[in-house]
Amino acid sequence: MVRVPLTEAERARGERLGAALREARGVRSMVEVAAQAGISVETLRKIETGRIPTPAFFTVVAVADAVNLSLDALRGTVEEAEPGALPRVS
């Protein structure tokens, strides 16, 4: 199965996701957060740097939970800067 290359917008969204998770991690170490999320430190590093721009949903949930970041807040942060994004309905 051939994987379709990501668009620039998808890559940029992945970078914003990683930056939001990295900011939420604050002063906590990658080792601590990765262990709490149940993922490897290398996976967390790749997500935070945008090298994994489309991580699995449950991985995002685990990391967000580990850094006490709600999915709604994370979504708002990631989509905020997305050009052409539809406004969120509350």
C-alpha positions, -999 to 999 in steps of 0.1 A, spaced: 0 0 0 14 34 -10 10 62 14 -1 95 -1 23 123 6 11 150 31 2 184 19 20 215 32 -11 223 53 -10 189 69 27 192 77 21 227 92 -8 214 113 15 186 126 41 212 136 15 232 155 3 201 172 38 193 183 45 229 195 13 229 215 21 196 232 57 207 239 45 240 254 19 221 276 47 198 288 64 228 303 94 220 325 85 183 328 110 160 311 102 141 279 110 108 298 84 116 324 56 126 300 63 97 276 62 72 304 29 86 317 15 85 282 27 50 276 48 59 245 85 59 238 106 91 243 115 89 206 79 90 196 72 120 218 103 137 204 91 131 168 56 144 176 69 175 193 92 183 164 67 176 137 85 146 123 53 126 130 27 152 117 -2 128 119 1 107 151 -25 82 159 -56 96 177 -51 76 209 -14 86 210 -25 123 209 -51 116 236 -25 99 258 0 127 255 -26 154 260 -38 136 291 -3 133 304 3 171 301 -32 179 314 -44 195 281 -80 190 270 -86 179 235 -108 209 229 -80 233 240 -55 213 218 -78 215 188 -83 252 193 -46 258 194 -38 237 164 -67 250 142 -64 286 153 -36 294 129 -49 273 101 -57 295 71 -92 289 57 -103 269 88 -140 270 94 -150 288 126 -158 265 156 -193 262 167 -197 261 205 
